[in-house]
């Protein structure tokens, strides 16, 4: 009788462990990626890369600062 009780408890423990593992694995896949990235662009004057939202744009060219924008247009 004791062997049957131990067998049932062992099976319940194995079931609980597998259930917990599956829940953790399933939850990890459902999370959205943290901090979705932004497009990076290259300054036409100096070549530094910066986020598109921080760049200055003129005629399809991207610049990191107003000085670089003026210099590139002038020369």
N, C-alpha and C positions, 0 to 999 in steps of 0.2 A: 504494500500500500504506500509506503514512504517513497519507494522508487517511482511510482506513478505521479505522486505529487511533485517530486523534484523534476521529473520530465516535463510536466505541464508548466511549472514555474520557469524552467529553462527555455521552453518554447515561447512563453509569454515575454520573457526578457529579450530573446532574439527578435521577436516581432516588434517590440517597442523600440529597440535599437535601430532596426531597419526603417521603421516609420519615421523616427526622428531624423535619420540620415537623409531620407528622401525629401522630407520637408525642407531641410537646409539647402540641399542641392537645387530644388525647385525654386526656392525663394531667391537664390543667387542669380539665376538666369532671368528672373522677372524684373530685376532692378534696372532702371534706365542708366546709361552711362553718366558718370558724375562730371559735371561741367562740360557740356557739349562745346567742342572747340569752335573757333572762329577762323575764317580765312585769313591767311597771312599774305602780305604783299611786300614787294621789294621797292625801296626808294630808287627812282630813276637816276638820282645824282650820286649817292654814296653807296647804295647797295644794301643798306641795313634792312632787315625784315621787321615788320611791325603789323599789328592787327589792322584789318581794313577799316574798322571804325575809327581808328586814331590817325589814319593817313589823310593827306590832302590830295585831291584828284583834279587833274587838268588834262583834258583831251586824251583820256585813257591812260595817262601816266600817274604813278603814285609817288608822293613825296613825304618825307618824315618831318619836315619843318617848312615854314614859309620862306626861309632863306634859301633852302635848296630848290624850292619851287621857282623863286625869282632867278637864281643862278642858272638853272637848267634852261629856262625860257630865254635868258639873255645870251647864253653861249652855247 
